[in-house]
């Protein structure tokens, strides 16, 4: 005679599968949110670096213009 699980055991197995699926979905959501947050932080860091580089370039351009103006005035 073959062994067959009881109805209670099959019910517990189904409930456990549902819990496992739910936990997997929640874990996937958490991973997605963490990845999205990391991407946003990376984009913000890049924007800060870019803005700092633009400020430095602007200051250098202004300094070069002042030097050119002083050189033209002294000639």
PDB file as gemmi writes it, atoms N, CA and C in Angstrom:
CRYST1    1.000    1.000    1.000  90.00  90.00  90.00 P 1                      
ATOM      1  N   UNK A   1       0.835  -1.175   0.000  1.00  0.00           N  
ATOM      2  CA  UNK A   1       0.000   0.000   0.000  1.00  0.00           C  
ATOM      3  C   UNK A   1       0.887   1.248   0.000  1.00  0.00           C  
ATOM      4  N   UNK A   2       0.594   2.184  -0.865  1.00  0.00           N  
ATOM      5  CA  UNK A   2       1.401   3.383  -1.016  1.00  0.00           C  
ATOM      6  C   UNK A   2       1.026   4.408   0.055  1.00  0.00           C  
ATOM      7  N   UNK A   3       2.039   5.150   0.447  1.00  0.00           N  
ATOM      8  CA  UNK A   3       1.812   6.187   1.450  1.00  0.00           C  
ATOM      9  C   UNK A   3       1.248   7.434   0.772  1.00  0.00           C  
ATOM     10  N   UNK A   4       0.154   7.956   1.288  1.00  0.00           N  
ATOM     11  CA  UNK A   4      -0.413   9.212   0.790  1.00  0.00           C  
ATOM     12  C   UNK A   4      -0.538  10.169   1.967  1.00  0.00           C  
ATOM     13  N   UNK A   5      -0.123  11.408   1.747  1.00  0.00           N  
ATOM     14  CA  UNK A   5      -0.194  12.365   2.852  1.00  0.00           C  
ATOM     15  C   UNK A   5      -1.648  12.657   3.231  1.00  0.00           C  
ATOM     16  N   UNK A   6      -1.836  12.987   4.474  1.00  0.00           N  
ATOM     17  CA  UNK A   6      -3.177  13.296   4.944  1.00  0.00           C  
ATOM     18  C   UNK A   6      -3.636  14.636   4.377  1.00  0.00           C  
ATOM     19  N   UNK A   7      -4.922  14.889   4.497  1.00  0.00           N  
ATOM     20  CA  UNK A   7      -5.459  16.163   4.015  1.00  0.00           C  
ATOM     21  C   UNK A   7      -4.840  17.325   4.769  1.00  0.00           C  
ATOM     22  N   UNK A   8      -4.638  17.127   6.056  1.00  0.00           N  
ATOM     23  CA  UNK A   8      -4.014  18.191   6.853  1.00  0.00           C  
ATOM     24  C   UNK A   8      -2.592  18.477   6.380  1.00  0.00           C  
ATOM     25  N   UNK A   9      -1.854  17.445   6.087  1.00  0.00           N  
ATOM     26  CA  UNK A   9      -0.483  17.628   5.616  1.00  0.00           C  
ATOM     27  C   UNK A   9      -0.467  18.350   4.269  1.00  0.00           C  
ATOM     28  N   UNK A  10      -1.363  17.971   3.365  1.00  0.00           N  
ATOM     29  CA  UNK A  10      -1.433  18.651   2.062  1.00  0.00           C  
ATOM     30  C   UNK A  10      -1.820  20.112   2.231  1.00  0.00           C  
ATOM     31  N   UNK A  11      -2.742  20.381   3.156  1.00  0.00           N  
ATOM     32  CA  UNK A  11      -3.146  21.770   3.422  1.00  0.00           C  
ATOM     33  C   UNK A  11      -1.959  22.565   3.957  1.00  0.00           C  
ATOM     34  N   UNK A  12      -1.223  21.982   4.905  1.00  0.00           N  
ATOM     35  CA  UNK A  12      -0.045  22.666   5.454  1.00  0.00           C  
ATOM     36  C   UNK A  12       0.991  22.915   4.367  1.00  0.00           C  
ATOM     37  N   UNK A  13       1.162  21.952   3.469  1.00  0.00           N  
ATOM     38  CA  UNK A  13       2.104  22.120   2.354  1.00  0.00           C  
ATOM     39  C   UNK A  13       1.684  23.266   1.443  1.00  0.00           C  
ATOM     40  N   UNK A  14       0.383  23.328   1.134  1.00  0.00           N  
ATOM     41  CA  UNK A  14      -0.110  24.423   0.283  1.00  0.00           C  
ATOM     42  C   UNK A  14       0.093  25.774   0.956  1.00  0.00           C  
ATOM     43  N   UNK A  15      -0.242  25.825   2.259  1.00  0.00           N  
ATOM     44  CA  UNK A  15      -0.060  27.083   2.988  1.00  0.00           C  
ATOM     45  C   UNK A  15       1.404  27.483   3.040  1.00  0.00           C  
ATOM     46  N   UNK A  16       2.287  26.518   3.216  1.00  0.00           N  
ATOM     47  CA  UNK A  16       3.720  26.814   3.249  1.00  0.00           C  
ATOM     48  C   UNK A  16       4.195  27.329   1.891  1.00  0.00           C  
ATOM     49  N   UNK A  17       3.707  26.738   0.817  1.00  0.00           N  
ATOM     50  CA  UNK A  17       4.068  27.215  -0.524  1.00  0.00           C  
ATOM     51  C   UNK A  17       3.616  28.652  -0.719  1.00  0.00           C  
ATOM     52  N   UNK A  18       2.400  28.967  -0.239  1.00  0.00           N  
ATOM     53  CA  UNK A  18       1.889  30.334  -0.352  1.00  0.00           C  
ATOM     54  C   UNK A  18       2.779  31.300   0.428  1.00  0.00           C  
ATOM     55  N   UNK A  19       3.171  30.898   1.642  1.00  0.00           N  
ATOM     56  CA  UNK A  19       4.052  31.743   2.452  1.00  0.00           C  
ATOM     57  C   UNK A  19       5.390  31.951   1.758  1.00  0.00           C  
ATOM     58  N   UNK A  20       5.930  30.876   1.206  1.00  0.00           N  
ATOM     59  CA  UNK A  20       7.218  30.969   0.512  1.00  0.00           C  
ATOM     60  C   UNK A  20       7.133  31.924  -0.675  1.00  0.00           C  
ATOM     61  N   UNK A  21       6.056  31.820  -1.441  1.00  0.00           N  
ATOM     62  CA  UNK A  21       5.881  32.707  -2.589  1.00  0.00           C  
ATOM     63  C   UNK A  21       5.760  34.153  -2.141  1.00  0.00           C  
ATOM     64  N   UNK A  22       4.970  34.380  -1.066  1.00  0.00           N  
ATOM     65  CA  UNK A  22       4.786  35.732  -0.566  1.00  0.00           C  
ATOM     66  C   UNK A  22       6.119  36.317  -0.091  1.00  0.00           C  
ATOM     67  N   UNK A  23       6.896  35.514   0.637  1.00  0.00           N  
ATOM     68  CA  UNK A  23       8.204  35.974   1.103  1.00  0.00           C  
ATOM     69  C   UNK A  23       9.132  36.268  -0.075  1.00  0.00           C  
ATOM     70  N   UNK A  24       9.084  35.459  -1.105  1.00  0.00           N  
ATOM     71  CA  UNK A  24       9.919  35.681  -2.288  1.00  0.00           C  
ATOM     72  C   UNK A  24       9.517  36.982  -2.986  1.00  0.00           C  
ATOM     73  N   UNK A  25       8.203  37.237  -3.090  1.00  0.00           N  
ATOM     74  CA  UNK A  25       7.748  38.489  -3.707  1.00  0.00           C  
ATOM     75  C   UNK A  25       8.195  39.697  -2.891  1.00  0.00           C  
ATOM     76  N   UNK A  26       8.059  39.600  -1.563  1.00  0.00           N  
ATOM     77  CA  UNK A  26       8.475  40.707  -0.703  1.00  0.00           C  
ATOM     78  C   UNK A  26       9.976  40.935  -0.797  1.00  0.00           C  
ATOM     79  N   UNK A  27      10.740  39.867  -0.853  1.00  0.00           N  
ATOM     80  CA  UNK A  27      12.193  39.999  -0.984  1.00  0.00           C  
ATOM     81  C   UNK A  27      12.553  40.645  -2.312  1.00  0.00           C  
ATOM     82  N   UNK A  28      11.838  40.276  -3.376  1.00  0.00           N  
ATOM     83  CA  UNK A  28      12.091  40.880  -4.686  1.00  0.00           C  
ATOM     84  C   UNK A  28      11.762  42.370  -4.661  1.00  0.00           C  
ATOM     85  N   UNK A  29      10.673  42.738  -3.988  1.00  0.00           N  
ATOM     86  CA  UNK A  29      10.315  44.156  -3.867  1.00  0.00           C  
ATOM     87  C   UNK A  29      11.407  44.923  -3.133  1.00  0.00           C  
ATOM     88  N   UNK A  30      11.896  44.341  -2.046  1.00  0.00           N  
ATOM     89  CA  UNK A  30      12.945  44.993  -1.261  1.00  0.00           C  
ATOM     90  C   UNK A  30      14.199  45.171  -2.107  1.00  0.00           C  
ATOM     91  N   UNK A  31      14.583  44.126  -2.838  1.00  0.00           N  
ATOM     92  CA  UNK A  31      15.765  44.226  -3.699  1.00  0.00           C  
ATOM     93  C   UNK A  31      15.577  45.307  -4.756  1.00  0.00           C  
ATOM     94  N   UNK A  32      14.389  45.359  -5.349  1.00  0.00           N  
ATOM     95  CA  UNK A  32      14.107  46.357  -6.378  1.00  0.00           C  
ATOM     96  C   UNK A  32      14.201  47.760  -5.796  1.00  0.00           C  
ATOM     97  N   UNK A  33      13.623  47.969  -4.614  1.00  0.00           N  
ATOM     98  CA  UNK A  33      13.670  49.286  -3.979  1.00  0.00           C  
ATOM     99  C   UNK A  33      15.099  49.667  -3.611  1.00  0.00           C  
ATOM    100  N   UNK A  34      15.877  48.701  -3.112  1.00  0.00           N  
ATOM    101  CA  UNK A  34      17.275  48.978  -2.766  1.00  0.00           C  
ATOM    102  C   UNK A  34      18.075  49.333  -4.010  1.00  0.00           C  
ATOM    103  N   UNK A  35      17.843  48.624  -5.098  1.00  0.00           N  
ATOM    104  CA  UNK A  35      18.549  48.918  -6.344  1.00  0.00           C  
ATOM    105  C   UNK A  35      18.157  50.299  -6.865  1.00  0.00           C  
ATOM    106  N   UNK A  36      16.879  50.611  -6.767  1.00  0.00           N  
ATOM    107  CA  UNK A  36      16.399  51.915  -7.218  1.00  0.00           C  
ATOM    108  C   UNK A  36      17.011  53.024  -6.363  1.00  0.00           C  
ATOM    109  N   UNK A  37      17.065  52.822  -5.051  1.00  0.00           N  
ATOM    110  CA  UNK A  37      17.647  53.817  -4.152  1.00  0.00           C  
ATOM    111  C   UNK A  37      19.133  54.002  -4.449  1.00  0.00           C  
ATOM    112  N   UNK A  38      19.835  52.903  -4.684  1.00  0.00           N  
ATOM    113  CA  UNK A  38      21.262  52.987  -5.007  1.00  0.00           C  
ATOM    114  C   UNK A  38      21.474  53.739  -6.321  1.00  0.00           C  
ATOM    115  N   UNK A  39      20.614  53.495  -7.294  1.00  0.00           N  
ATOM    116  CA  UNK A  39      20.723  54.196  -8.574  1.00  0.00           C  
ATOM    117  C   UNK A  39      20.456  55.688  -8.399  1.00  0.00           C  
ATOM    118  N   UNK A  40      19.474  56.027  -7.571  1.00  0.00           N  
ATOM    119  CA  UNK A  40      19.175  57.433  -7.323  1.00  0.00           C  
ATOM    120  C   UNK A  40      20.333  58.119  -6.607  1.00  0.00           C  
ATOM    121  N   UNK A  41      20.930  57.427  -5.630  1.00  0.00           N  
ATOM    122  CA  UNK A  41      22.077  57.992  -4.919  1.00  0.00           C  
ATOM    123  C   UNK A  41      23.256  58.180  -5.866  1.00  0.00           C  
ATOM    124  N   UNK A  42      23.470  57.223  -6.749  1.00  0.00           N  
ATOM    125  CA  UNK A  42      24.560  57.333  -7.728  1.00  0.00           C  
ATOM    126  C   UNK A  42      24.316  58.507  -8.666  1.00  0.00           C  
ATOM    127  N   UNK A  43      23.070  58.674  -9.110  1.00  0.00           N  
ATOM    128  CA  UNK A  43      22.740  59.786  -9.992  1.00  0.00           C  
ATOM    129  C   UNK A  43      22.933  61.117  -9.272  1.00  0.00           C  
ATOM    130  N   UNK A  44      22.554  61.174  -8.011  1.00  0.00           N  
ATOM    131  CA  UNK A  44      22.737  62.403  -7.240  1.00  0.00           C  
ATOM    132  C   UNK A  44      24.222  62.712  -7.064  1.00  0.00           C  
ATOM    133  N   UNK A  45      25.026  61.692  -6.799  1.00  0.00           N  
ATOM    134  CA  UNK A  45      26.466  61.895  -6.653  1.00  0.00           C  
ATOM    135  C   UNK A  45      27.073  62.382  -7.965  1.00  0.00           C  
ATOM    136  N   UNK A  46      26.640  61.806  -9.080  1.00  0.00           N  
ATOM    137  CA  UNK A  46      27.138  62.241 -10.388  1.00  0.00           C  
ATOM    138  C   UNK A  46      26.733  63.689 -10.667  1.00  0.00           C  
ATOM    139  N   UNK A  47      25.508  64.047 -10.297  1.00  0.00           N  
ATOM    140  CA  UNK A  47      25.042  65.416 -10.508  1.00  0.00           C  
ATOM    141  C   UNK A  47      25.857  66.392  -9.677  1.00  0.00           C  
ATOM    142  N   UNK A  48      26.188  66.012  -8.453  1.00  0.00           N  
ATOM    143  CA  UNK A  48      27.004  66.875  -7.594  1.00  0.00           C  
ATOM    144  C   UNK A  48      28.393  67.038  -8.198  1.00  0.00           C  
ATOM    145  N   UNK A  49      28.989  65.929  -8.638  1.00  0.00           N  
ATOM    146  CA  UNK A  49      30.315  66.002  -9.254  1.00  0.00           C  
ATOM    147  C   UNK A  49      30.278  66.886 -10.497  1.00  0.00           C  
ATOM    148  N   UNK A  50      29.227  66.716 -11.302  1.00  0.00           N  
ATOM    149  CA  UNK A  50      29.105  67.488 -12.532  1.00  0.00           C  
ATOM    150  C   UNK A  50      28.945  68.968 -12.212  1.00  0.00           C  
ATOM    151  N   UNK A  51      28.118  69.293 -11.214  1.00  0.00           N  
ATOM    152  CA  UNK A  51      27.909  70.693 -10.870  1.00  0.00           C  
ATOM    153  C   UNK A  51      29.187  71.299 -10.298  1.00  0.00           C  
ATOM    154  N   UNK A  52      29.931  70.530  -9.508  1.00  0.00           N  
ATOM    155  CA  UNK A  52      31.212  71.023  -8.984  1.00  0.00           C  
ATOM    156  C   UNK A  52      32.182  71.289 -10.132  1.00  0.00           C  
ATOM    157  N   UNK A  53      32.220  70.386 -11.099  1.00  0.00           N  
ATOM    158  CA  UNK A  53      33.107  70.569 -12.249  1.00  0.00           C  
ATOM    159  C   UNK A  53      32.687  71.792 -13.057  1.00  0.00           C  
ATOM    160  N   UNK A  54      31.385  72.007 -13.204  1.00  0.00           N  
ATOM    161  CA  UNK A  54      30.898  73.186 -13.930  1.00  0.00           C  
ATOM    162  C   UNK A  54      31.262  74.471 -13.199  1.00  0.00           C  
ATOM    163  N   UNK A  55      31.151  74.472 -11.878  1.00  0.00           N  
ATOM    164  CA  UNK A  55      31.507  75.655 -11.090  1.00  0.00           C  
ATOM    165  C   UNK A  55      32.994  75.955 -11.245  1.00  0.00           C  
ATOM    166  N   UNK A  56      33.821  74.928 -11.152  1.00  0.00           N  
ATOM    167  CA  UNK A  56      35.273  75.120 -11.309  1.00  0.00           C  
ATOM    168  C   UNK A  56      35.583  75.640 -12.707  1.00  0.00           C  
ATOM    169  N   UNK A  57      34.952  75.065 -13.714  1.00  0.00           N  
ATOM    170  CA  UNK A  57      35.189  75.510 -15.089  1.00  0.00           C  
ATOM    171  C   UNK A  57      34.745  76.961 -15.264  1.00  0.00           C  
ATOM    172  N   UNK A  58      33.626  77.322 -14.666  1.00  0.00           N  
ATOM    173  CA  UNK A  58      33.134  78.708 -14.760  1.00  0.00           C  
ATOM    174  C   UNK A  58      34.105  79.670 -14.082  1.00  0.00           C  
ATOM    175  N   UNK A  59      34.594  79.294 -12.893  1.00  0.00           N  
ATOM    176  CA  UNK A  59      35.561  80.139 -12.193  1.00  0.00           C  
ATOM    177  C   UNK A  59      36.846  80.286 -13.002  1.00  0.00           C  
ATOM    178  N   UNK A  60      37.301  79.187 -13.606  1.00  0.00           N  
ATOM    179  CA  UNK A  60      38.507  79.249 -14.428  1.00  0.00           C  
ATOM    180  C   UNK A  60      38.292  80.146 -15.648  1.00  0.00           C  
ATOM    181  N   UNK A  61      37.119  80.051 -16.259  1.00  0.00           N  
ATOM    182  CA  UNK A  61      36.812  80.890 -17.414  1.00  0.00           C  
ATOM    183  C   UNK A  61      36.774  82.361 -17.014  1.00  0.00           C  
ATOM    184  N   UNK A  62      36.168  82.655 -15.866  1.00  0.00           N  
ATOM    185  CA  UNK A  62      36.123  84.040 -15.384  1.00  0.00           C  
ATOM    186  C   UNK A  62      37.528  84.554 -15.097  1.00  0.00           C  
ATOM    187  N   UNK A  63      38.371  83.710 -14.500  1.00  0.00           N  
ATOM    188  CA  UNK A  63      39.744  84.101 -14.204  1.00  0.00           C  
ATOM    189  C   UNK A  63      40.518  84.368 -15.490  1.00  0.00           C  
ATOM    190  N   UNK A  64      40.335  83.487 -16.472  1.00  0.00           N  
ATOM    191  CA  UNK A  64      41.005  83.698 -17.763  1.00  0.00           C  
ATOM    192  C   UNK A  64      40.520  84.990 -18.416  1.00  0.00           C  
ATOM    193  N   UNK A  65      39.230  85.292 -18.311  1.00  0.00           N  
ATOM    194  CA  UNK A  65      38.697  86.536 -18.882  1.00  0.00           C  
ATOM    195  C   UNK A  65      39.278  87.743 -18.163  1.00  0.00           C  
ATOM    196  N   UNK A  66      39.424  87.659 -16.844  1.00  0.00           N  
ATOM    197  CA  UNK A  66      40.020  88.762 -16.094  1.00  0.00           C  
ATOM    198  C   UNK A  66      41.478  88.954 -16.498  1.00  0.00           C  
ATOM    199  N   UNK A  67      42.206  87.850 -16.659  1.00  0.00           N  
ATOM    200  CA  UNK A  67      43.616  87.953 -17.094  1.00  0.00           C  
ATOM    201  C   UNK A  67      43.701  88.582 -18.485  1.00  0.00           C  
ATOM    202  N   UNK A  68      42.807  88.175 -19.377  1.00  0.00           N  
ATOM    203  CA  UNK A  68      42.807  88.728 -20.724  1.00  0.00           C  
ATOM    204  C   UNK A  68      42.457  90.218 -20.681  1.00  0.00           C  
ATOM    205  N   UNK A  69      41.520  90.600 -19.821  1.00  0.00           N  
ATOM    206  CA  UNK A  69      41.141  92.009 -19.699  1.00  0.00           C  
ATOM    207  C   UNK A  69      42.291  92.817 -19.129  1.00  0.00           C  
ATOM    208  N   UNK A  70      42.990  92.292 -18.139  1.00  0.00           N  
ATOM    209  CA  UNK A  70      44.151  93.002 -17.542  1.00  0.00           C  
ATOM    210  C   UNK A  70      45.278  93.120 -18.576  1.00  0.00           C  
ATOM    211  N   UNK A  71      45.480  92.043 -19.355  1.00  0.00           N  
ATOM    212  CA  UNK A  71      46.533  92.075 -20.370  1.00  0.00           C  
ATOM    213  C   UNK A  71      46.180  93.097 -21.444  1.00  0.00           C  
ATOM    214  N   UNK A  72      44.906  93.183 -21.817  1.00  0.00           N  
ATOM    215  CA  UNK A  72      44.493  94.166 -22.833  1.00  0.00           C  
ATOM    216  C   UNK A  72      44.584  95.578 -22.283  1.00  0.00           C  
ATOM    217  N   UNK A  73      44.299  95.751 -21.007  1.00  0.00           N  
ATOM    218  CA  UNK A  73      44.337  97.086 -20.395  1.00  0.00           C  
ATOM    219  C   UNK A  73      45.792  97.546 -20.225  1.00  0.00           C  
ATOM    220  N   UNK A  74      46.708  96.646 -19.975  1.00  0.00           N  
ATOM    221  CA  UNK A  74      48.102  97.023 -19.758  1.00  0.00           C  
ATOM    222  C   UNK A  74      48.841  97.282 -21.067  1.00  0.00           C  
ATOM    223  N   UNK A  75      48.287  96.875 -22.188  1.00  0.00           N  
ATOM    224  CA  UNK A  75      48.960  97.074 -23.466  1.00  0.00           C  
ATOM    225  C   UNK A  75      48.798  98.445 -23.942  1.00  0.00           C  
TER     226      UNK A  75                                                      
END                                                                             
